Amino acid sequence: MSSDLDSLIDLDAIAQQELRRREFIAQAISVGQCWVAVDARDTSVLLGYGVLNDSFFEQAFIPLIVERDSARRRGVGSAIFHELESQCEAAKLFTSTNASNAPMRKLLGKLGFSPSGQIENLDEGDPELVFVKLRS
Ligand SMILES: CC(C)(COP(=O)(O)OP(=O)(O)OC[C@H]1O[C@@H](n2cnc3c(N)ncnc32)[C@H](O)[C@@H]1OP(=O)(O)O)[C@@H](O)C(=O)NCCC(=O)NCCS
């Protein structure tokens, strides 16, 4: 587990700076809520990770998905979302992102997530936008 954590910190610039992010990832790994994407040519290389839990009003929720900088725009984020969706048994899957995060907003639109409200006062001047995917 510590080597998994080190590899995830290596691809996540925020985790390299913030203890809170490192603790969050460690906790997600320890309870089996963290999924990773690996390089098909060398499966020891992690390209990104995503977390699925029920921390949003006890609803299925993706709080975090992060790709290595060099792996972006190659479908890795979409692949992780699809894996998290396949792991999710709930009828509604929520996620959220800052209003300023254009790549994530585009990705969510492409994957069929719909706006489901917003939360002010988390990050100053940058509301947290909530999205949901209603699943059949
Ligand atoms: C958001 C993030 C996860 C997207 O991952 P990704 O692997 O690059 O996404 P994909 O390659 O699957 O992109 C799928 C679609 O999303 C949209 N998209 C992704 N990145 C984009 C960008 N920088 N600009 C515009 N559209 C973008 C596009 O529609 C893209 O399809 P296309 O490449 O065919 O045009 C990645 O940019 C990232 O890790 N960002 C930093 C962490 C973060 O902000 N996480 C989200 C909040 S928790």
The ligand as an ORCA input file, in Angstrom:
! r2SCAN-3c Opt
* xyz 0 1
  C     -10.078     16.504    -15.766
  C      -9.137     15.341    -16.116
  C      -9.361     14.221    -15.122
  C      -9.498     14.849    -17.530
  O      -8.752     13.663    -17.782
  P      -8.295     13.237    -19.252
  O      -7.692     11.881    -19.154
  O      -7.479     14.319    -19.878
  O      -9.702     13.171    -20.005
  P     -10.031     12.435    -21.394
  O      -8.791     12.317    -22.237
  O     -10.793     11.201    -21.086
  O     -10.984     13.552    -22.061
  C     -12.293     13.246    -22.484
  C     -12.965     14.507    -22.955
  O     -13.004     15.488    -21.905
  C     -12.839     16.810    -22.488
  N     -11.545     17.367    -22.048
  C     -10.613     16.765    -21.267
  N      -9.593     17.613    -21.044
  C      -9.888     18.764    -21.700
  C      -9.224     20.020    -21.836
  N      -8.026     20.256    -21.255
  N      -9.846     20.993    -22.550
  C     -11.031     20.786    -23.138
  N     -11.708     19.601    -23.060
  C     -11.151     18.612    -22.328
  C     -12.828     16.611    -23.993
  O     -14.158     16.650    -24.445
  C     -12.261     15.202    -24.104
  O     -12.587     14.557    -25.314
  P     -11.662     14.814    -26.625
  O     -10.228     14.682    -26.188
  O     -12.113     13.714    -27.558
  O     -11.987     16.186    -27.089
  C      -7.643     15.795    -16.133
  O      -7.532     16.986    -16.901
  C      -7.052     16.048    -14.768
  O      -6.532     15.145    -14.123
  N      -7.109     17.305    -14.279
  C      -6.521     17.668    -12.977
  C      -7.335     17.123    -11.817
  C      -8.752     17.600    -11.865
  O      -9.030     18.771    -12.142
  N      -9.697     16.683    -11.581
  C     -11.105     16.976    -11.625
  C     -11.634     17.510    -10.350
  S     -11.601     16.307     -9.060
*
